[in-house]
Amino acid sequence: MTNSGGGAHIMVFPFPAQGHMIPLLDLTHQLATRGLTITILVTPKNLSLLNPLLSKNPSIQTLVLPFPSHPSIPPGVENLKDMPGNTFRAMIPALGELYYPVLHWFQTHPSPPVAILSDMFLGWTHHLASQLRIPRIVFSPSGALAMAVVYSLWRDLPFRDDPDDSNVPISFPKVPNSPTYPWWQLSPIFRSYVAGDPVSEFLRDGFLANVASWGMVFNSFSELEPVYLDHMRKDLGHDRVWAVGPLLPPVDDPLKPRGGSSSVAAVDVISWLDTCHDDSVVYACFGSQAVLRNKHMDELAAGLERSGVRFVWAVKEATSGHAGREYGRVPDGFEERVGGRGLVIRGWAPQVAILSHRAVGGFLTHCGWNSVLEGLIAGVPLLAWPLGADQFSNATLLVDQLRVAIRVCEGAETIPNSAELARAITELVGEKRSEKVRVMEVRRAALVAIKEGGSSFNDLDGLVKHLCGLSGK
């Protein structure tokens, strides 16, 4: 392989879930524009997701390896969004089967990469990198607070005295501000841990391997969570921690689909928003993975209807994994009753373009980190309804510390009260609230961070210098 980028050759290995792939591919674009030569490891059915990136960056190559077979994963499924039910836990060890094919590729390549940059769910690549005697850098699509909590979990292995009590509080005294969460809000991967179980131990080893890795890159920025980034540097015992966010899509076409098909053309969504007053619309979306139960859908629809506020609601419909269960149905007659006041999108929504539209004055979100950053950089105050994973930690940061969000519900089982939801929606887009003032301050800080001379810009340059130093450049 020729080093057409002129800089170091690195391998990038994303985890095949939209919320993980998209920011790492955006980072890969940034690295390529800074002269690095990159090989992206991908499985066949995810190769098409790389097309926009590959068309812009001739220095990026691909290594396509078959997705390993696994008894819990149906043949042909290679991305988390297509997974039936809760097979996420199986995806991590399944990808671990790529260890020896990747090792063989490195050992037979005439000019192999000098480092591996891989997702946090691919901790086993640290052992691969150690065997190859090259650095492995962790990519975290989550923020530093969330990672601090996760790493405390896997190192300290807290337990609950009463295995039937899901509300047992688990505290994290080593993490700044000592956050505390009920057991049920902890990482579901951690809650499934059984000492001695091979899959559990593989998962734990992967998270501990992240801590042992050479460096770590966060899709965050120093001004957003400085205390937690500093904590991670102390925890890891070195300064090779780079906050390079918010990672944004290339600006050439903000309406280009990045997540699949949609029931409403992106241009039509923007045209509809163009007819609305400034800060008058609430955007509701729960990310690429979560499918709400119908009882939640009913209350959310009732809240939107009762609020009288204009809205765009992006709905993820049930997949084959939800067959026979009650998921993802918009209530009958809802769209007719709200008439021209609301827009329901089934499937992918152009979220960045929607949030940055002048008409959008609030964002009802599950607090997934990508959504959080997109809302913050658009200067839109948030209504927080964390559902799982790192979303409860993210809500802590947004609601309790930054105070740019209002908590309206918690958990995938909790059913919101439609009257309270309607009131929160109405108030959010009503008078100029303190959350709006603060979110605009965060927005300004984010925009400064990613400009030349800003903290994220400088961290990205620092990462590239380190990588180029590895190849003697």
N, C-alpha and C positions, 0 to 999 in steps of 0.2 A: 504494500500500500504506500502510495506517495504521500508525503507530508504536505499536502497542497495548502493547508492553512498556515504553514510556516511556524506554528507553535507546537507545543507538546501534543502527543497523541494520547487521549484518555478514552476509557470505556464508560458509557452511561447506561445504567440498567434501571428502568422504571418498573414500579409495581403496577400490574395491569388492572387498575381501577381509575376511573376518570378523575377523581379528586386528587389522585397521586400523579397520574401521567401528565396531565395538562400543565401544572406548574413546573414539573421537571423538564418538560419539552420546551417551555418558555425560557427556562434557565439555560438549556442546551443551545437555544438560538442566541442568547446573549454571549455564551462562551465562544460559539462559532464566529460571531461577529468580532470577537477580540482575538481571533487568529488561531484558536485551538483546532486541532484535527480530532474528530470524534467518531467513535464507533458506537452505535446504539444497539443494545441487545434487545430483541423483540421476538415474540412468537408470531406465527403466520397470520392469524386472524386479527392481530393488532397492528399489523404493518401499515394498513391504510390510514391509521390515525397519525402516522408520521408524514403523510404526503405534503401537507402545507409547509412543514419544517424542511423537508428534503428539497422541495422546489426552490427554497430561498437560500439554501446553504450547500453548495457543492462539496465543501470539505467534510460533510457528514456522511459516513458510510453506515451500513446496517449489517448486523450479524443476526440472521434469522434461524432460530432453533425450534424444533418441534416442542409443543407444550407437553410436559410429561404426563402420562396417564396416571390417574388416581381413582381409587374405588368410590370416593365421595363426589367426584366431579364428572358430570356426563361428558361423553366424547364430543368434541367440537366446541366446548365452552372454554374460553381463554381470557375472559374479562369479567370482573366482579359484577358488573351491571347485568350480565346474562346468567348469573348464578341462581339456581333454584334454592329457595329457602336460605338457611344459615350455613352455607358451605365455605364461608370466608376463612374459617379456622383451618380448612384443608388446603387452601390456596398457597399458604406460606411454605409448608413442608413439601408440597408438590413442586413448587419452583426450585426448592433445594436440590431436586434431582438433576438440575442443570449443572451442578458443581463440576462433574468430570468432563462433560462436553465442553464447558467453557475453559477449563484447565487445559484440555487437549488443544483447543483453538489457540490459546496463548502460547503454548509450548511449540506449536508448529508455524506460528506467524513470523514472517521475516522482520517485521517492525512492530512488535506488540505494544499496547498501551502502557504508559508509565504510571497509571493510577486508575482506580475504579471509583466512580461516583454512582452510588446506588441508593435506592429507597430504604427508609428505616425498617420496612418489613422484610428486607433482604439481608438481615444481619449476618447470615452464613457467608456472605461475600467477603467479610472481614477475614475469615479463616482462609478463603481462597487467595485473597491478596497477600496474606502472611506467607502462604506456601510459595507464592510467586515473588515474594520479597519486594512488593510494591505497596504504596499507601492505599487504603480504602477510605473514602470520604462518605459520610452519611448525608443523604438528603432528607430533611424533615419537611413534609408539606404541612406540618402543624407548627404552632407557635412554641416559644421557649417555656412558657408556663405549663402548657400541656405536656411537653416532653419531660420537664422536671418531675411532674407528678407520675408519669409513666415509668420513668427510670427508678424513682423511689419505690414504686410498687414491686418491680421485678427484682430489685436488690434486697429489699427488706421483707418482702412476702408477708404483709400484714394479714391477719386472719380474724374471723369473728368468733367469739365464744359460743354464740347461739347460731348454729348453721341454718336455722329457720327464720331468722330475723334479718330481713333485707334492709332495714333502716339503721343498723348498727353504724355509728359514725366512725369513719376512718380519717385520722388526721395526719398531716404531713408537716411535722415540726421542722424538718430540715429545709423545706422549701420556703422562700421568703413569704411573709404574711401568713404563714401556717394555715393554708387552706384545709378545709374539712369537707368530706363528702359522705353521704350515706352509702352503704355497701353497693346498693343497686346502681349507683351512678359511676362506679369504677369501670375500667375497661372490661368489656365482655370477654376478651381473650384472657385477661388476667383472672376473671372470676371463674373461668372454666379450668383453671390450672389444677392439676392433680399431681402431687409429688411422686416422681418415679414413672409416671406415664410418659412413654417415648415422645409423643407429639407435644405434650406440655413442656417437657424438658428441652425439646428442639426450639420451641417458641421462646422460652426463657433465655436459652443460650443466645438466640438471635438478638434479643434486646440488650443483654449484657455485652455482646460483641459490638453493638453500636457504641457503647460507652468506651470500649477498648480501642475503637477505630482511631485512625490518624487525625481525622478532622470531621467537622460537622457544618453543614450549610442549612440555614433556616430561611424559609419564605416569610420573613418578618423584617422589621427595621428597628434600629437601636432606640429611636425615640418612642416607639410603641410600648416596649416592655424591657427597658434597660436593666431593671433589677433582676429579671429572670435570665437574660442573656449573660449577665455577669455571674449569676449563680451557676449557669451551665459551664462557664469557663473554669470556675473554681471546682465544680464537681468533676469535670473531665481532667483537670490538672494541667491544662495548657490553654493557649490563646488561639488555637486553630479553629475558631468558631466564627463563621461569617454569616451576617444577617444581610441578605441581598434583595429583600422584598420591598414593596409588593411586586411580585413577578406578574407582568401584564402581557396580554397577547400583542403580537406585532400590530401596529396601528393602521396597516394598509386597508383592512376591511373589517370593522367591528361587528358587522352583521353576518359574517361567514360562520356557518355552523361548526361548532367545536364539540358537540356532544350527541349528534344524531338527528333524527327527523322530527318534524313539528307539525301540529295541526294548523298553525297560523304562520304565514310567511313573516320573516323578521321585518321586512320593509312595511308590512301592514301593521305590525305592532307599533312601530315608531310613528307611522302616520296617525294612528289612533291617539297616541300620546301627544302628538302635535296639536290636537284639538282641545287638550286639557290645560287648565290654569297651572301656574307654577306651584310646586309643592302640594298638589291636591290629590295625588294618586298614591295608594299603598301597593307595593309589589310584594306578593306572597310566594315563596318558593322554599322547598325543603331539600334541595340538593339532588344529586344524581342517583343516590342509593335508596333513600327512604321512601316507602310507599305507605301512606297513612291508611289506617283502618277506616271503614265507612262511618263508624260512630264519631271519629275525629273529623272526617270530611263534613259530616252533617253539621257539627257545631261550628266548624270554621266557616262553612258557607253561611250559616245563620248569623254569625258574627259580622261577616262582610256585608250581608244584606241589611242587618239592623243598623249598621254604622252610617249608612247613607253616603259613604265615601266612595269615590271612584277607585277602582283597583284593577290590577293585572294579577291573575292567579295561575302560576305554572304548576300543572298537575302531573305527577308521575303515576301512570296507570299500572295496574297489577300486571306482572309478568307470569309466565308459566309456573314459576315457583310459588305463586300465590293461588294456584288453582283450587277451587272449592272453598276458598275463604273470602271473607268480606273486606276487600281492600280497594282503594283508589277510585271509588265511584262518586262522581259529582251528583248531588241529589237531583232527582227528577224535577224539572220545571224551574230549577234555580236560574239557569241562564236566561230563560224567557222573562222571569220576574225582575232581574236586575237590568234588563234591556241594554241600552247603550252605555250604562254606567260602569259596567265591568267587562273584562276580557279574560276568558279562560283559554289557556294554552295547554294542549295535551302534548307532552313530549318536550323536546329541547326548546329553551327560551334564550334569546340573545341577552343574557343577564347583564353583562358589562354595559351594553348600549342602553338597556332599560334603566339601570341604576344611575347612569350618568345623564339621563334626560332631565331637563329642567322641571318637568311636571311631577317627577317622583319625589315624594316628601317623606316616605317611610318604607321600611323593609321588614316584613315578617319573615324571620329566618330560623333555620334549625341550628345556626351557629357553627356550621362547618367552616373551617378556616379560610378556604378560598372565598366563600361567600362573605365572610366577615371582612376580609381585606378589600373585596370589590365594593362592599357597602361603605367602608371607611374612606376609600380613596375617592368615592363619588360624593362624600359629604352627606350621606343619608343616615338619619338616626334609625335605630333598630328596635324591633320588638322581638325579644329572644324567646324561642321555644326549643331549647336543646333536647335532642332525642336520645343520643347515645355517644359512645366513643369519647373523643376529646372535647365534645361540644359543651359539657358541663364546666370544664376548666375554662373554655373560651368565654362562656357566659359570665364566669367569675370576673374575668378581666374586663369585659365590656360593661357589665351592669354595676358591679361593686367597686371597681377600681377606676376605670376610665369614665364611667357614668355617661356613656353614649348610647345606652340601651335600657329598655324596660323589660323585665322578665314577665311573661304572660302565661307561661305554662312550662312544666318540666317533665320530660320522659315520654316514651312511646306508648305507655299504658295510661297515663293521666289524660282524662278528657277535659278540655277547656270549657269554661262557662261562656256561652255565646254572648250574654249580656255584658260580662266583664271584658271580653275580647272586643266587642263593638265599641265600648267606652274607650279602651286603650287605643284603638285605631283612630277614633274620632279625635281624641286629644293629641295624638302624635302629629296629625296634619293640620291641627287647629292653630292656636296661638304659637308664637315663636317660643319654643321650649328650651330649657337649659341644655337638654341633650343635643339639640340642633347646634347650639353655639359651640359645645365641646367637640362635636363630631367635625365641625368645620376647622377647628384647631388641629385635630388629628389629620384631617385631609391635607392641610397646608404642610404639616410636618412630613407626611408621606411623599408629597410632590417634591419637597426639597431633598428628601433622602435619595430619591432615584435620579435626580439631576446631577450633572457633572459637578464633582466636588462634594456631593452629599454623602451621608454615611453608607448607604447601600451601594452607591456607585463606587465608592472607595473600597468597600469590602469585596465587591466583585472584582475590581482590579487587583486587590491583594490576593484573592484566591487564584486568579490567572497567573500572577507572578510566582506564586508558590508552585503551581503546576508546571510552569515553564522551567522553573529551577530544577525540577526533578529530571528533566531530559537534558540538562546541561545547557539550556538556551539562555 
